[in-house]
Amino acid sequence: MRLFALAALFVLGAGGWSGVIAGTQVSFPCPPAIEPSVHFWVDVFAVYSARDFIVHDRDQVSRVYQVMHLPGSGYPGRDEAESIRAYLTQKYANILNHLATGAPPSTYEERRVAKLFQGESPSAYALAAQSLRVQQGMREQFREGLLRSRYYWPSMERTFRMFGLPPELVTLADVESGFYSRAKSGAGAVGIWQFTRTTGREYMRITRYHDDRLNPTTETEAAARLLRSNYDALGSWPLAITAYNYGTGGTEQASAEFGGDYSKIVRSYNGPHFGFASKNYYPEFLAAVEVHQNEDKYFPDMKYAETPTPPPVKTDFAPKRSARRSAHHHRHTHQARHTQRQVASAQTSHVKTGRATVMR
């Protein structure tokens, strides 16, 4: 078993975490079953650009059919990216479904795909045709996250150490948001640590007009508390980190079903909503750690880049007036001004000059 061995300080005590034990070795294991996935995500984070589209198998992410590079520069538009995804998905669905009929591969691309299935039955092609996925490269995005992390890393590391956590866990912020303090997800998660409103309220103050998720200091402490709680409940970092994405309760159920065996959970657990994101969350973390610890190898130009200043923190919001109230206020103001003009007109003499009325 390959290990990502990481040194850390742990704080241990009878009633919690109180005394300090220095030099404890904390290991983030990388079971052989997920090593290919880790390598895949390292490539996504540090090798492939936003103009590279990787068509691969959803369940075996390292089974890559093609990497298509889009000529040009800059980030592709959303419509363009979706068009490429649709094209690649259809292209390889056709190839896989043709091979599933038992017909021998007749083109170069069919022969290349067939090599990925050596020793498997034709039915494997049909299953694979239903499991196609296209991943866009993230090299530029990950580099931006590395730059932003420089500003936050020292204080976040101190917070994590205070809770007895390996400081390398700070790297999870890159997987979550790229250290972008104003990040928002389609599921309503907010901030660097991407807390949903429901989970966030367990650790922070979140109201209609106040949101601690937008305060990097407060939300980092919340993330440390959640990770500490996950580890205490689950007993291993692969499971505790997976629980940060999937939820503690769901991960506890999976752990109970498979005796705490992370590899079996990823391979066989069919719990509700335990899908691609949750299965790949821990491999993505290990990949992010690899890139962070070898930044000079993957991003040699980073040493010359300046650390960007983050946007100002704003956690309080003024109440919004309702549209009805605003419309009423507008009508009232308009009527008052009209009445004032009528009064002024009645009190003022007028001189006619051709076309206009001039008020003296």
Secondary structure, 3 states (H helix, E strand, C coil): CEEEEEECCEEEECCEEEEEECCCEEEEEECHHHHHHHHHHHHHHHCCCCCEEEEEECCCCCCEEEEEECCCCCCCCHHHHHHHHHHHHHHHHHHHHHHHCCCCCCCHHHHHHHHCCCCCCCHHHHHHHCCEEEEECCHHHHHHHHHHHHHHHHHHHHHHHHCCCCHHHHHHHHHHCCCCCCCECCCCCECCCCECHHHHCCCCCECCCEEHHHCHHHHHHHHHHHHHHHHHHHCCHHHHHHHHHHCHHHHHHHHHHCCCCHHHHHHHCCCCCCCHHHHHHHHHHHHHHHHHHCHHHHCHHHHHCCCCCCCCCCCECCCCCCHHHHHHHHHHHHHHHHHHHHHHHHCCCEEEECCEEEEC
